[in-house]
Each structure stands twice: as C-alpha cells, then as structure tokens.
Amino acid sequence: MEHLAQSLKVLADPTRLRILRLLAAEALSVGEITAILGAAQSTVSKQLGSLRRADLVAEERDGTFAVYRLAGNGDPIWPTVAGILARIEDDQGDMSRLAEVVRRRIERGTRPGGILEPGRSWPAWARALGHLLPPLRVADLGCGDGALTAEIARWARSVVAVDRDPARLDAARRRLRRQGRRHVRFLCEDFTSLSLATASVDLAILSQALHHTDDLLAAFSQAGRILVTGGRLLLLDLAPHREDWVREKLGHVHLGFKPDDLCACLRRAGFIRVACEDLPRGPGDPFRILVVTALKGKGKRAA
C-alpha cells in the first residue's frame, strides 16, 4: 500500500506526466525534453530525478552524453497511466514538437548518443548548394533570430533582414555580428508595410513567417514592389493542420494554408509562374511544408 501511495505521489505532477508520455514514444536527452516542454533545464532535471528514483525512468550514458528512456522494470501502475495519457488530447503540442525533434535527428543523421551515418548532414548539403547560387540582393522577410539570414549571407551580395519584433531582430543582429557578416542590414518593421525602395532586391524570402500575419495580400504586394522585374519570391510555410496550440504558444494567426489559396493570392498581387510543392509529412509529424515560388513579371507592379 505504501509503495502504491508513493507511486501515485510521483505521478501526481503534470510535468512528470508530460515527460513520461514523451519517453514512452522516444528516448530523449535533457536538452530535447527541455526544448519540447519549454521548461527550464533545472526543472526538467529535477523531475527526471524524481522519476528515476521511482524506477519509472532509466538513464543511459555514453561518455558525457545522457539519454533517458522508460525503465524496463517500471512501476506496475504505469501501463494503466500510459493508457490514460494516450487518450488525453495533446493540447500543449508536446508530441508535435517531439516529431520535430525526431525529424531534425534524421536530417542530421544522428540519434541520442551516437552517429548513424558519418558525414551525413543536410545543413552541409544546403550550404554546398549555396556555392551554386549567384550573388543576389536578398530580403529575408520575417527573419526571426536570423538563423536563415546567416545562411543566406554566405552567398548573397547583400541581405536586408526584416522583423517586427525588436528582441528577435536584435538576436539576429548579434548572430550575424559574431559571424562577421557586414553586408546585412536590419529593419525593425512589418513586412506588410516596408520602407525598402521599389525594385531594390532580386529575391524575397518568406520562410515560416506568413502564418504570423492576417494580411496575405499586403505581404505579397510589398514583396512584389521591392522585387526587380524577373525577381523571385520564395515562400516556405505550413499546409493546413489542426495543431491549435501554435496560436497561443507561437503566435500563429493561421493554421497553415491551402496551396490553391496561396497561389491565387500571389497572382492577385501581380506574380506570374507561381508553383507550389507540398512536401510529404514525416511519420507522426502533424505538419507538412509548402514550398512556393513565384516570379515578378514585366509590368506587374504591386501597390
């Protein structure tokens, strides 16, 4: 009876239950769990300690790297709890973010505690492709913390990084400064109302930024205005999904876009040769990526 009472006490914590649901699906490091839950690392470590002492979670070490998984000799009450958790709606998006962690592992060719394929690196392949691109003038619209801006800056002639959030734009500025990129300019403004000169860039990029605005036509019109004739718009965003937690947690205005709607809006803004590719969804991943390209044609001048 005492053992049962202690087990129930350990399980009577929402954060611990969230961790257990994650580990029931995938072995994870402390850093991965922290990123998924959005909690402090000290909090996650403390909760993992409680779960280990209750024999619900086991730690495996490879040098200095630690991975956590469900214990093989876990408490007998766990199967019952696991069944209940499986029926509870994931309204905080934990399993969606877990799928993203797994996807990134696959792209890096890694797994917790080891390398699956030496030298396999999608980021390295993307960087290699950058050597084939011409030295364009690029506007990164909705640049966030500048992760993509930094990659663009490796091959672009010049870059304008635009974001309406001063804190995120400052983070992008610090990132590029550390890398010694002097040909990047930063603008704190909304990409639906740009101060950039007309016909001043060759390529405009909207990467996972469009779902933060409720005025798609204004965004596309401004992109068209700053592009030279023959310039291109590259858009990456989400296909329609049902993960409503992204509204509160990430500030999304839209739960993805239908390809036909995006293409129709781009044509209304004056773009031609609009093409859209709907990338396949990974196993367990609720999100699909849309890749859209469009060309600013002659005489097509957006307001």
Backbone bond lengths (Angstrom), bond angles and torsions (degrees), N, CA, C in turn:
res aa  C-N    CA-C-N  psi(-1)  N-CA   C-N-CA  omega(-1)  CA-C   N-CA-C  phi
1 M - - - 1.464 - - 1.534 111.47 -
2 E 1.352 115.34 -40.92 1.454 120.29 178.87 1.528 111.01 -62.99
3 H 1.335 116.02 -41.77 1.472 120.38 179.40 1.530 110.61 -62.54
4 L 1.323 116.09 -42.53 1.462 120.24 178.91 1.525 110.57 -62.45
5 A 1.342 115.94 -41.94 1.458 119.86 -179.99 1.526 111.01 -62.60
6 Q 1.335 117.21 -41.80 1.464 120.85 179.28 1.530 111.56 -66.37
7 S 1.339 115.91 -39.26 1.471 119.67 178.26 1.524 111.12 -62.79
8 L 1.316 115.49 -44.13 1.458 119.37 179.50 1.525 111.17 -65.29
9 K 1.321 116.51 -34.32 1.456 120.48 178.01 1.531 110.79 -64.84
10 V 1.328 116.65 -43.41 1.473 120.64 178.85 1.524 110.85 -63.81
11 L 1.318 116.45 -39.40 1.466 120.40 -177.48 1.527 112.75 -77.80
12 A 1.315 116.60 -13.74 1.473 120.13 -175.92 1.523 111.13 -82.66
13 D 1.340 116.28 53.02 1.463 121.78 178.51 1.522 108.24 -147.86
14 P 1.327 118.84 123.77 1.472 120.96 -176.40 1.521 113.72 -59.05
15 T 1.344 117.65 -40.05 1.466 119.88 -178.70 1.522 111.12 -66.09
16 R 1.325 117.20 -41.04 1.465 119.67 178.11 1.524 111.39 -63.98
17 L 1.316 116.20 -39.56 1.462 119.30 178.49 1.525 111.12 -65.36
18 R 1.328 116.79 -38.08 1.471 120.09 177.29 1.530 110.20 -63.64
19 I 1.331 116.24 -41.98 1.463 120.24 178.87 1.523 110.56 -63.04
20 L 1.319 116.76 -44.50 1.461 120.26 -179.11 1.526 111.74 -63.36
21 R 1.329 116.63 -38.85 1.470 118.77 178.36 1.523 110.37 -63.50
22 L 1.329 117.38 -39.13 1.459 120.81 177.88 1.533 111.07 -64.81
23 L 1.329 115.79 -47.60 1.462 119.69 -176.71 1.520 112.59 -69.61
24 A 1.325 116.36 -21.58 1.467 118.97 174.39 1.522 111.07 -67.33
25 A 1.339 115.80 -22.49 1.463 120.22 -179.07 1.522 113.01 -99.50
26 E 1.360 117.06 -29.94 1.459 119.56 -171.83 1.520 110.06 -161.06
27 A 1.331 117.33 139.17 1.466 121.14 171.20 1.523 108.71 -70.73
28 L 1.324 117.14 137.62 1.462 120.97 -172.61 1.521 111.07 -139.43
29 S 1.320 115.43 154.63 1.458 121.38 172.30 1.522 109.09 -87.24
30 V 1.341 116.04 167.26 1.465 120.21 176.99 1.518 110.36 -59.38
31 G 1.340 116.28 -42.88 1.458 120.26 -179.50 1.517 112.69 -60.95
32 E 1.335 116.34 -40.57 1.467 119.93 179.37 1.522 111.15 -67.26
33 I 1.329 116.63 -42.25 1.467 119.67 178.54 1.524 110.09 -63.36
34 T 1.323 116.42 -42.27 1.466 121.20 178.88 1.519 111.17 -59.10
35 A 1.338 116.29 -44.85 1.460 120.13 -179.38 1.523 111.56 -65.16
36 I 1.310 117.44 -38.85 1.463 121.11 -178.49 1.527 111.11 -69.10
37 L 1.335 116.80 -45.14 1.462 120.43 -176.21 1.525 112.92 -79.59
38 G 1.337 116.58 -22.46 1.454 119.08 -174.95 1.513 111.76 69.95
39 A 1.329 116.45 27.80 1.463 122.25 -179.21 1.525 109.56 -105.99
40 A 1.332 116.36 166.13 1.458 120.98 176.10 1.528 109.76 -68.28
41 Q 1.324 117.19 145.18 1.461 120.36 -179.08 1.527 111.15 -62.12
42 S 1.336 116.99 -35.36 1.466 119.85 178.72 1.524 110.92 -62.91
43 T 1.343 116.22 -37.76 1.465 120.37 178.60 1.527 110.90 -65.81
44 V 1.323 116.00 -44.74 1.465 120.34 -179.96 1.525 110.36 -63.15
45 S 1.324 117.38 -43.82 1.469 121.00 -179.72 1.529 110.66 -62.09
46 K 1.322 116.23 -41.39 1.462 120.04 179.36 1.524 111.17 -63.26
47 Q 1.344 116.37 -43.44 1.468 119.37 -179.30 1.523 111.57 -68.51
48 L 1.327 116.67 -36.21 1.465 119.58 176.57 1.531 110.44 -64.39
49 G 1.341 116.80 -36.74 1.454 119.91 177.01 1.518 111.67 -60.89
50 S 1.322 116.30 -42.51 1.473 120.17 178.60 1.518 110.85 -63.69
51 L 1.316 117.01 -41.27 1.462 120.82 -179.12 1.520 111.57 -69.11
52 R 1.339 116.73 -33.99 1.473 120.04 176.95 1.518 110.64 -66.19
53 R 1.320 116.13 -44.34 1.473 119.38 -179.14 1.523 111.82 -64.00
54 A 1.327 116.45 -25.12 1.461 120.72 177.79 1.530 112.20 -89.55
55 D 1.340 116.51 6.07 1.473 122.10 179.99 1.523 112.67 61.62
56 L 1.320 116.79 27.67 1.465 120.55 176.28 1.517 111.65 -94.92
57 V 1.326 116.45 -25.07 1.462 122.39 -176.77 1.518 109.09 -131.14
58 A 1.331 116.12 140.83 1.463 121.42 177.01 1.525 109.52 -116.93
59 E 1.315 115.50 146.04 1.463 122.03 178.05 1.513 109.34 -106.21
60 E 1.332 115.84 132.66 1.463 120.93 175.23 1.522 107.96 -119.02
61 R 1.317 117.42 134.36 1.461 121.48 -177.31 1.521 111.11 -117.46
62 D 1.328 113.96 140.73 1.459 122.11 172.58 1.525 105.91 -130.58
63 G 1.333 115.79 92.54 1.452 119.99 -171.98 1.521 109.53 69.35
64 T 1.325 115.97 -122.32 1.468 120.15 178.83 1.520 112.23 -93.04
65 F 1.328 117.15 -0.81 1.460 121.24 -175.84 1.528 109.57 -94.31
66 A 1.341 116.62 128.07 1.470 121.58 -178.70 1.520 110.21 -116.04
67 V 1.312 115.61 136.99 1.463 122.81 177.21 1.521 108.13 -124.84
68 Y 1.320 115.73 140.56 1.461 120.84 179.94 1.522 109.95 -113.82
69 R 1.331 114.87 139.81 1.457 121.74 177.63 1.518 108.62 -144.60
70 L 1.316 116.76 166.81 1.465 119.51 175.28 1.522 109.90 -62.62
71 A 1.329 116.49 139.31 1.463 120.73 179.65 1.517 110.44 -72.38
72 G 1.312 115.74 139.14 1.458 119.66 179.54 1.514 112.76 -66.53
73 N 1.350 116.09 -27.91 1.457 119.73 178.99 1.526 110.74 -106.73
74 G 1.333 115.78 40.32 1.454 121.07 -176.88 1.523 112.78 -60.98
75 D 1.311 114.32 167.36 1.457 121.29 -178.04 1.527 110.56 -59.37
76 P 1.333 118.73 138.33 1.474 121.47 -179.89 1.520 113.82 -58.34
77 I 1.324 117.04 -20.92 1.461 119.04 -179.09 1.527 111.93 -77.13
78 W 1.359 116.46 -15.99 1.452 119.71 -174.64 1.538 113.95 -61.07
79 P 1.336 121.07 -44.13 1.470 119.22 179.80 1.529 113.25 -54.45
80 T 1.329 116.13 -37.65 1.466 119.34 177.86 1.518 110.81 -65.81
81 V 1.345 115.50 -44.77 1.471 120.13 178.93 1.530 110.18 -64.16
82 A 1.321 117.35 -40.61 1.464 121.31 -179.71 1.526 111.00 -60.70
83 G 1.309 116.36 -40.48 1.457 119.81 178.14 1.511 112.11 -63.26
84 I 1.335 116.41 -38.38 1.470 120.17 178.40 1.529 110.12 -67.67
85 L 1.344 116.79 -44.61 1.469 120.70 -179.42 1.523 111.44 -60.60
86 A 1.319 116.24 -36.45 1.466 119.92 -178.47 1.526 112.05 -65.04
87 R 1.320 115.79 -22.44 1.465 118.88 -179.05 1.527 112.92 -96.27
88 I 1.330 117.01 -7.64 1.461 120.69 179.85 1.515 109.68 -84.88
89 E 1.327 117.57 134.21 1.457 121.70 -178.93 1.528 110.50 -64.45
90 D 1.311 115.27 137.77 1.463 121.73 -179.78 1.527 109.13 -85.27
91 D 1.327 116.96 68.85 1.456 120.77 -173.62 1.520 113.30 -75.33
92 Q 1.333 118.01 -8.65 1.468 120.94 176.50 1.519 112.44 -99.35
93 G 1.324 117.25 -0.63 1.466 121.01 174.05 1.516 115.14 75.15
94 D 1.343 118.00 19.42 1.461 119.73 -177.87 1.525 112.11 -60.18
95 M 1.328 117.11 -45.51 1.463 119.93 -175.45 1.520 111.36 -70.60
96 S 1.328 116.78 -29.50 1.466 119.85 175.55 1.520 110.72 -66.00
97 R 1.344 115.32 -43.15 1.463 118.47 178.98 1.529 110.91 -70.83
98 L 1.334 117.11 -29.74 1.458 119.36 173.86 1.527 110.45 -62.14
99 A 1.322 116.58 -43.05 1.468 120.19 178.28 1.518 110.95 -60.17
100 E 1.332 117.10 -35.87 1.465 120.61 178.32 1.526 110.60 -67.97
101 V 1.338 117.34 -39.39 1.468 121.04 176.78 1.527 110.25 -60.44
102 V 1.317 116.23 -45.46 1.460 120.63 -179.75 1.525 110.56 -64.81
103 R 1.336 116.27 -40.90 1.477 119.61 178.38 1.522 111.00 -60.31
104 R 1.327 116.92 -42.82 1.464 119.90 -179.46 1.522 111.53 -66.63
105 R 1.326 116.27 -35.03 1.464 118.70 175.51 1.523 110.74 -59.84
106 I 1.325 115.14 -45.40 1.463 120.02 -178.90 1.517 110.47 -62.00
107 E 1.341 116.50 -41.68 1.461 120.24 179.93 1.525 111.29 -64.64
108 R 1.343 116.54 -35.80 1.466 119.99 179.78 1.524 111.54 -82.90
109 G 1.323 116.44 -11.20 1.458 119.43 -176.44 1.509 112.39 71.44
110 T 1.335 117.61 30.19 1.459 120.19 -176.72 1.515 110.90 -125.49
111 R 1.314 114.38 167.37 1.458 122.67 171.95 1.530 106.43 -142.19
112 P 1.314 120.08 163.98 1.461 119.46 178.74 1.521 111.24 -56.63
113 G 1.322 116.19 119.30 1.453 119.99 174.27 1.517 115.21 89.62
114 G 1.335 120.03 2.79 1.455 117.64 -179.58 1.511 113.81 -170.43
115 I 1.342 115.69 168.84 1.456 123.19 179.79 1.524 108.62 -104.61
116 L 1.302 116.38 128.64 1.463 120.08 178.62 1.525 111.34 -81.01
117 E 1.349 116.26 -39.93 1.455 119.75 -175.04 1.523 108.59 -146.24
118 P 1.321 119.35 104.30 1.459 121.38 -178.42 1.529 111.83 -56.27
119 G 1.320 115.62 132.09 1.464 120.52 177.10 1.500 114.96 86.05
120 R 1.328 117.56 -9.62 1.459 119.20 -179.94 1.520 108.88 -77.64
121 S 1.337 117.07 121.08 1.453 119.95 -176.21 1.517 109.23 -157.01
122 W 1.341 115.45 110.59 1.459 118.58 175.97 1.525 111.67 -64.95
123 P 1.362 120.20 -39.57 1.466 118.86 175.56 1.525 112.60 -58.65
124 A 1.332 117.14 -38.69 1.461 119.80 178.69 1.527 110.68 -66.13
125 W 1.324 116.78 -39.03 1.464 120.87 178.51 1.517 110.31 -65.20
126 A 1.339 117.21 -41.78 1.459 120.54 177.76 1.526 110.85 -62.63
127 R 1.334 115.81 -39.66 1.462 119.13 179.11 1.524 110.83 -67.02
128 A 1.327 116.50 -36.62 1.467 119.70 177.73 1.522 110.84 -62.79
129 L 1.337 116.69 -40.54 1.466 119.70 178.29 1.523 111.45 -62.77
130 G 1.334 116.53 -29.53 1.453 120.03 178.54 1.517 112.96 -59.16
131 H 1.345 116.60 -27.94 1.464 120.00 178.92 1.523 111.92 -68.64
132 L 1.319 117.61 -16.55 1.466 121.44 -179.81 1.529 112.54 -91.86
133 L 1.328 117.34 -7.16 1.457 121.22 -175.15 1.522 111.18 -89.56
134 P 1.335 116.53 145.33 1.468 119.46 177.69 1.523 110.90 -71.34
135 P 1.336 118.16 160.67 1.469 121.92 -179.74 1.529 111.42 -77.29
136 L 1.318 116.27 81.19 1.456 122.40 -175.05 1.528 112.12 -85.37
137 R 1.328 115.01 160.75 1.465 122.19 167.62 1.529 106.47 -90.52
138 V 1.331 117.08 122.34 1.466 121.37 -168.91 1.523 110.66 -124.46
139 A 1.333 115.70 139.87 1.463 121.91 170.07 1.522 107.95 -112.23
140 D 1.334 116.66 119.86 1.464 122.70 176.50 1.523 106.62 -97.47
141 L 1.328 116.56 99.50 1.455 122.70 -172.20 1.522 110.48 -91.31
142 G 1.319 116.25 118.16 1.464 120.69 -172.44 1.517 109.38 78.31
143 C 1.332 116.45 55.16 1.475 121.46 -169.73 1.520 113.61 -75.63
144 G 1.347 118.46 -16.53 1.465 119.72 -178.55 1.515 111.74 60.56
145 D 1.334 116.48 -132.96 1.464 120.06 -176.42 1.520 113.70 -85.13
146 G 1.339 116.88 6.48 1.458 120.52 172.02 1.509 116.35 86.76
147 A 1.336 118.46 12.00 1.467 119.96 -179.85 1.529 111.01 -60.99
148 L 1.333 116.83 -46.91 1.468 120.04 178.25 1.522 110.64 -72.72
149 T 1.326 117.20 -37.51 1.464 121.16 178.58 1.524 110.58 -54.58
150 A 1.326 116.15 -42.54 1.463 120.66 -178.89 1.527 111.40 -61.71
151 E 1.346 117.06 -38.30 1.462 119.73 178.45 1.518 111.18 -70.84
152 I 1.331 116.34 -40.03 1.462 120.63 178.52 1.522 110.12 -61.57
153 A 1.337 116.38 -40.55 1.463 121.55 -175.80 1.520 112.47 -63.16
154 R 1.324 117.66 -18.54 1.466 120.27 -179.94 1.523 112.18 -68.09
155 W 1.344 116.85 -29.27 1.465 118.49 -176.80 1.530 114.17 -122.46
156 A 1.324 118.23 -14.35 1.466 120.38 -177.23 1.527 111.73 -77.57
157 R 1.314 115.80 152.41 1.464 121.04 174.16 1.521 110.12 -69.76
158 S 1.338 115.82 -43.17 1.458 121.57 176.91 1.522 108.28 -152.65
159 V 1.348 116.29 154.32 1.450 121.25 -178.65 1.524 108.63 -135.86
160 V 1.339 114.92 137.67 1.455 120.95 169.58 1.523 106.36 -113.37
161 A 1.333 116.11 118.64 1.461 121.91 179.86 1.523 108.72 -100.24
162 V 1.337 115.89 121.04 1.466 121.10 -173.95 1.528 109.89 -119.08
163 D 1.332 116.59 129.11 1.462 120.78 172.52 1.519 108.54 -155.21
164 R 1.337 116.50 144.48 1.462 120.51 -177.94 1.519 113.01 -85.85
165 D 1.344 117.06 -9.08 1.461 121.49 -179.52 1.531 108.93 -95.10
166 P 1.339 118.43 110.69 1.474 120.29 -177.11 1.524 113.44 -58.67
167 A 1.332 117.22 -37.55 1.465 120.07 -177.92 1.522 111.13 -66.31
168 R 1.331 116.49 -44.28 1.467 119.81 -179.88 1.517 110.88 -69.25
169 L 1.321 116.79 -37.14 1.462 119.78 178.04 1.527 110.25 -65.79
170 D 1.328 117.18 -37.27 1.454 120.49 177.30 1.524 110.64 -65.55
171 A 1.338 116.88 -37.41 1.463 120.45 176.24 1.529 110.40 -63.14
172 A 1.338 116.42 -40.17 1.469 120.49 177.11 1.525 110.66 -64.10
173 R 1.314 116.15 -41.50 1.465 120.71 179.56 1.528 110.92 -61.32
174 R 1.330 116.59 -44.09 1.468 119.90 179.17 1.527 111.19 -65.06
175 R 1.340 116.76 -40.24 1.466 120.61 178.98 1.525 111.08 -59.47
176 L 1.321 115.87 -48.21 1.470 119.62 -177.71 1.518 111.55 -70.11
177 R 1.326 116.57 -33.05 1.467 119.46 177.76 1.521 110.20 -64.74
178 R 1.328 117.02 -41.47 1.468 120.35 178.95 1.521 111.36 -60.79
179 Q 1.320 115.78 -32.24 1.462 120.38 -179.02 1.523 112.71 -86.79
180 G 1.310 116.35 -1.93 1.457 120.22 177.78 1.516 114.53 72.33
181 R 1.344 116.54 26.75 1.465 120.60 -179.44 1.534 109.48 -87.05
182 R 1.313 116.54 106.45 1.465 121.24 -175.35 1.526 112.99 -96.74
183 H 1.317 117.08 -4.80 1.465 119.57 -176.05 1.538 111.28 -102.76
184 V 1.331 116.35 24.98 1.469 121.85 178.46 1.527 108.55 -113.47
185 R 1.323 115.74 128.83 1.462 121.90 177.04 1.521 108.42 -109.74
186 F 1.318 117.34 146.07 1.463 121.86 -175.42 1.526 110.19 -118.70
187 L 1.344 115.27 132.53 1.460 121.66 178.70 1.518 109.65 -125.87
188 C 1.330 116.97 124.16 1.456 121.42 176.97 1.524 108.10 -93.75
189 E 1.317 115.53 90.06 1.460 120.80 179.54 1.525 109.93 -161.29
190 D 1.324 115.19 166.06 1.456 121.90 -179.42 1.524 109.07 -80.70
191 F 1.351 116.38 137.44 1.469 118.08 -177.61 1.533 112.82 -75.00
192 T 1.326 117.84 -0.92 1.467 119.67 172.43 1.523 111.57 -88.40
193 S 1.330 117.14 -4.48 1.469 121.64 179.90 1.524 108.18 -149.35
194 L 1.316 116.24 82.98 1.462 121.98 -171.77 1.526 112.49 -94.82
195 S 1.334 115.43 145.24 1.465 120.58 175.04 1.522 111.96 -93.10
196 L 1.332 117.49 -2.17 1.460 121.09 -179.60 1.530 110.49 -62.18
197 A 1.320 115.10 148.04 1.466 120.58 -178.95 1.526 110.49 -67.46
198 T 1.314 115.49 150.15 1.462 121.88 176.23 1.528 109.70 -63.05
199 A 1.327 116.34 140.61 1.466 123.42 177.74 1.532 111.59 54.13
200 S 1.324 117.20 47.24 1.467 120.50 -176.18 1.527 113.83 -110.32
201 V 1.355 118.49 -6.31 1.465 120.19 179.78 1.524 109.96 -133.24
202 D 1.325 114.23 157.00 1.469 121.01 179.34 1.527 112.33 -95.50
203 L 1.328 116.24 -24.87 1.454 121.14 -176.45 1.533 108.62 -142.72
204 A 1.316 115.72 129.17 1.470 121.29 174.09 1.518 107.97 -114.81
205 I 1.335 116.18 132.42 1.457 121.70 -176.72 1.518 109.77 -119.67
206 L 1.340 115.63 130.89 1.460 122.77 172.00 1.528 106.31 -122.40
207 S 1.323 116.80 95.01 1.449 120.96 -176.12 1.522 109.96 -108.58
208 Q 1.333 116.73 110.62 1.466 123.66 -179.97 1.528 110.87 51.55
209 A 1.320 115.91 39.56 1.467 121.50 -179.64 1.518 112.08 -120.16
210 L 1.324 117.02 -28.87 1.469 120.46 -172.99 1.525 112.24 -63.27
211 H 1.321 117.34 -32.03 1.482 119.04 -177.73 1.531 112.41 -70.21
212 H 1.330 117.10 -2.10 1.473 120.30 177.11 1.525 112.81 -94.27
213 T 1.329 118.31 -1.09 1.467 120.19 -179.10 1.521 110.82 -121.76
214 D 1.331 116.11 151.60 1.465 119.69 177.94 1.525 111.90 -101.91
215 D 1.337 117.54 6.65 1.470 121.02 -178.66 1.525 109.59 -124.64
216 L 1.327 116.16 79.67 1.463 121.00 -177.23 1.514 111.83 -63.60
217 L 1.329 116.64 -41.68 1.461 119.77 -176.43 1.523 110.53 -63.42
218 A 1.332 117.41 -40.78 1.466 120.01 178.22 1.523 110.81 -63.66
219 A 1.337 117.04 -40.10 1.465 120.47 178.80 1.529 110.86 -62.54
220 F 1.329 117.14 -46.17 1.455 120.81 -179.39 1.536 111.19 -69.12
221 S 1.315 116.70 -37.00 1.463 120.25 179.87 1.527 110.99 -64.81
222 Q 1.335 116.01 -41.48 1.462 119.29 178.27 1.527 111.09 -67.28
223 A 1.321 116.94 -39.97 1.465 119.99 176.58 1.522 110.52 -61.17
224 G 1.334 116.65 -41.97 1.450 120.11 178.13 1.521 112.57 -65.00
225 R 1.328 116.53 -37.48 1.466 120.09 -178.86 1.524 112.04 -64.82
226 I 1.336 118.03 -41.56 1.464 120.12 -175.77 1.528 112.63 -80.93
227 L 1.346 117.56 -13.11 1.458 121.12 179.48 1.521 111.51 -81.29
228 V 1.329 115.95 144.51 1.460 120.64 171.45 1.521 108.63 -73.18
229 T 1.308 117.43 161.59 1.457 120.86 173.42 1.527 109.46 -59.83
230 G 1.304 116.40 128.14 1.459 120.71 -175.40 1.515 113.00 89.42
231 G 1.340 116.71 -4.61 1.459 120.28 177.30 1.521 111.09 -71.71
232 R 1.313 115.94 162.51 1.467 120.20 -174.17 1.527 112.00 -119.55
233 L 1.313 113.14 148.80 1.456 121.80 170.40 1.523 107.09 -109.12
234 L 1.340 116.05 131.22 1.456 121.92 175.15 1.520 107.48 -118.09
235 L 1.315 115.87 123.17 1.455 121.96 -175.75 1.526 109.78 -123.93
236 L 1.334 116.25 128.57 1.462 122.35 171.39 1.521 107.73 -123.06
237 D 1.329 115.85 125.37 1.458 119.44 177.90 1.513 109.33 -155.73
238 L 1.323 115.87 -172.05 1.459 121.28 -173.86 1.521 111.86 -97.26
239 A 1.324 115.24 142.85 1.462 121.01 169.53 1.532 108.04 -74.38
240 P 1.321 118.75 165.41 1.472 120.45 -179.99 1.525 112.46 -53.71
241 H 1.324 116.02 137.80 1.466 122.11 179.47 1.526 109.37 -147.11
242 R 1.322 116.43 175.62 1.462 120.77 -175.87 1.531 112.55 -117.11
243 E 1.316 116.87 17.23 1.465 120.63 -177.63 1.528 109.77 -83.46
244 D 1.328 115.72 82.44 1.456 121.04 -173.89 1.530 113.04 -66.96
245 W 1.329 118.10 -19.77 1.465 121.07 -179.09 1.525 112.63 -61.14
246 V 1.330 118.52 -21.50 1.464 120.21 -178.17 1.531 111.94 -67.44
247 R 1.332 117.75 -20.76 1.469 119.59 178.20 1.528 110.21 -64.62
248 E 1.327 116.18 -51.05 1.464 120.23 -176.84 1.519 111.97 -78.43
249 K 1.324 116.98 -43.61 1.460 120.34 -173.91 1.524 112.70 -76.61
250 L 1.329 117.89 -35.98 1.460 121.32 -173.07 1.522 113.91 -119.68
251 G 1.325 117.39 -2.35 1.456 119.94 177.67 1.513 115.39 74.03
252 H 1.334 117.88 23.55 1.459 120.04 178.38 1.530 110.23 -70.46
253 V 1.311 116.30 137.79 1.466 121.96 174.60 1.523 109.84 -90.18
254 H 1.333 116.81 -35.75 1.470 122.73 -178.02 1.525 110.34 -113.79
255 L 1.324 116.36 142.91 1.462 121.80 172.08 1.523 108.32 -93.75
256 G 1.320 115.23 63.57 1.457 121.42 -179.77 1.521 112.87 82.20
257 F 1.343 115.38 175.57 1.458 121.93 -176.22 1.526 110.52 -134.63
258 K 1.312 115.65 145.29 1.456 120.64 171.23 1.528 108.36 -78.66
259 P 1.324 118.38 133.22 1.466 120.27 -178.37 1.524 113.34 -54.05
260 D 1.326 117.47 -42.65 1.461 119.81 -178.62 1.525 111.78 -63.08
261 D 1.332 116.90 -35.64 1.462 120.08 179.35 1.519 110.98 -67.33
262 L 1.333 117.20 -42.96 1.453 120.39 178.34 1.518 111.45 -62.82
263 C 1.325 116.20 -45.41 1.460 120.34 -178.25 1.530 111.14 -63.92
264 A 1.331 117.07 -41.04 1.470 120.51 179.25 1.522 110.43 -64.18
265 C 1.319 117.63 -40.74 1.462 121.57 -179.70 1.526 110.65 -67.00
266 L 1.321 117.34 -38.68 1.461 120.58 177.38 1.522 111.49 -63.05
267 R 1.322 116.50 -40.27 1.467 119.48 178.68 1.519 110.81 -67.12
268 R 1.320 117.64 -37.51 1.468 121.03 176.06 1.521 111.14 -61.57
269 A 1.342 116.18 -32.10 1.463 120.73 179.50 1.515 112.47 -81.70
270 G 1.329 117.63 0.25 1.459 120.78 174.85 1.511 116.03 101.19
271 F 1.330 118.05 9.40 1.461 120.04 -179.87 1.525 111.14 -86.66
272 I 1.318 114.88 153.00 1.461 121.56 177.25 1.527 108.71 -125.38
273 R 1.337 116.38 172.30 1.465 122.93 179.39 1.540 110.65 49.78
274 V 1.304 114.78 48.55 1.464 120.63 -179.23 1.532 108.76 -80.25
275 A 1.314 116.42 127.91 1.466 121.17 179.90 1.514 109.30 -134.42
276 C 1.333 116.02 142.99 1.466 120.54 -178.00 1.522 109.85 -134.34
277 E 1.326 115.76 134.62 1.461 121.54 174.42 1.521 108.58 -120.11
278 D 1.315 115.89 128.72 1.466 122.68 179.21 1.525 106.89 -99.79
279 L 1.336 117.46 106.04 1.453 120.84 -175.40 1.527 110.67 -74.57
280 P 1.324 117.93 146.08 1.476 120.48 -177.87 1.517 111.64 -66.11
281 R 1.312 114.96 148.88 1.450 122.31 178.31 1.522 110.08 -80.72
282 G 1.343 116.71 139.98 1.452 121.13 176.98 1.525 110.73 -76.66
283 P 1.337 118.05 164.12 1.469 121.02 179.13 1.532 111.79 -58.09
284 G 1.320 116.32 124.39 1.455 120.95 179.09 1.513 115.10 75.70
285 D 1.301 117.62 0.69 1.469 121.25 -177.66 1.527 109.37 -90.90
286 P 1.333 119.30 122.26 1.464 120.87 -179.70 1.531 113.58 -79.33
287 F 1.327 116.76 -6.00 1.462 119.88 -174.96 1.527 111.87 -110.13
288 R 1.324 115.47 139.86 1.460 122.48 170.35 1.524 107.81 -118.49
289 I 1.318 115.36 146.38 1.462 121.13 -177.90 1.521 109.94 -100.82
290 L 1.334 115.27 134.95 1.455 121.74 171.85 1.527 108.85 -102.53
291 V 1.329 116.55 133.57 1.460 122.11 173.68 1.527 107.15 -116.21
292 V 1.318 115.79 118.48 1.464 121.45 -175.62 1.521 109.15 -123.16
293 T 1.321 116.73 134.46 1.455 121.81 173.98 1.526 109.27 -124.43
294 A 1.315 115.45 149.73 1.465 120.33 179.57 1.523 108.75 -153.60
295 L 1.314 115.51 155.95 1.467 123.25 -175.47 1.519 110.04 -118.68
296 K 1.323 116.10 138.82 1.453 119.37 172.92 1.520 108.22 -86.85
297 G 1.320 115.41 114.66 1.463 119.62 -175.99 1.528 112.78 -87.23
298 K 1.306 115.22 173.26 1.469 120.64 178.54 1.510 109.84 -66.17
299 G 1.307 114.71 134.78 1.458 119.50 177.84 1.501 113.50 75.72
300 K 1.321 117.79 -0.20 1.467 121.62 179.62 1.520 107.94 -95.28
301 R 1.289 114.66 94.97 1.470 119.37 -175.57 1.507 109.76 -119.93
302 A 1.327 115.62 112.23 1.458 119.89 -178.01 1.515 110.82 -79.73
303 A 1.332 115.18 150.29 1.467 119.83 -179.59 1.520 109.99 -73.41
